[in-house]
Amino acid sequence: MSESPYHHGDRVEVFKGPQSVGVVGEVFRSEHTVRQFGDDESSIWEAWRLGIKDDLGGKHWVSAHNVRLASAPAPKAVHKGDAVRWRHQGREGTGIVFWVGKSKYGPELRVGLKDDATGESVWADAAEVHPSTRGGLQTLRDRLTEPPSADLWNELLALLNDWPPHDPGLAVAIDYAEAHMDATWPDALRTLPATWRVRMHEGQAVPGLRLVRHVAHAPLEGSRTRRESKNIVDALVGSDLRHATFLDLTGQNIGDKGLIALLEAGVFGRIKHLELAGNVLGDAAVVALAGSLDVAGLEVLGLEKTHVLAQGVTALATSPHLGALRLLKLSKQTGGVEGGQALLLSETLRDEVRLAAGPLLTLPQLRSIATKLGLAGAAKLPKAGLVAAIVEATRPAP
């Protein structure tokens, strides 16, 4: 006896034959049929007949000759709160799932849902219930009435991830979610998930990416290769992350060309907090950053452990676009005396940033600056008081 070409659990589609053409589902049974029309072996006819359960629980019996392995994946599992369509015991409809669990009648999962039309509870096998793209927007709206949380964020991302990419309702859902979240959600909860980051690096489309506000690339224990760093830059340049407000690129081995590419692509347009520590950035990148209109909303800038020298620090100190900056993080001695003095005497930076520049200079250097400014009794002031006096004396007129 020949072996069945398909086995229990195989996902197949009926592509020809007198019935069930177009059905896609899983094989639940294989039956071997043998018929003999004469006395010799050449008169023996055998074939396989398959039982197929489609994605809504319907059963079909077809010849194995009319079946092939399906190219489409199995439907996504449904979860509590999902909008679904269902078919059970000759009835069908749409509804919202309120329970998913193991059936007491066998190993299959059972689903409890409330029917949209009647409000009645319907119990069906999971195979009889399928996510409904028509109800996806309503599911999204219902979920967004709940308080913001990390778990809810992950559920919303999963909902958008499962949405058919060519469904016009997807764009409507993303627009609705963005408007609602911008009004009620903190940016810190709207983080870029690791799975989306991988898809970005592979050049795949990621629905809902513009909902993300908080992007962090964790530094590796070792250094990234140039190719890996370029992949990160390319992924950000080609992404729809233009609404992100937090971007952490610490330790990604990004150089001047990479940062300038991000600037030219408008990646920093809405960034308020930018971490660039541990990258191979020099003065050229920081000069370009300081001269860009896209940094006008920047409040925190981290540049520790970079290759920035006096030219870059001076560009930050004299930039007309960094008036919102309230925290500038530099390694000690970054920019040297020239850079420290430029920061301390800046006419555009906030006082708190200028005060933080004080420790970059030695006490004799600070006394020299105070003397040039004509501050009486400067030599007697402690370092902290001297820095404060210089900042007060050089504060721009309102």
PyMOL commands that set and color helices and strands:
alter all, ss='L'
color gray80, all
select helices_A, chain A and resi 41-43+64-66+126-128+136-143+150-161+169-184+187-189+194-201+209-211+226-237+256-264+283-290+293-295+310-318+336-344+351-360+363-372+378-380+383-393
alter helices_A, ss='H'
color red, helices_A
select strands_A, chain A and resi 11-14+24-36+44-54+59-63+67-69+83-88+91-102+109-115+121-125+129-131+214-216+246-248+273-275+300-302+327-329
alter strands_A, ss='S'
color yellow, strands_A
deselect
rebuild
show_as cartoon
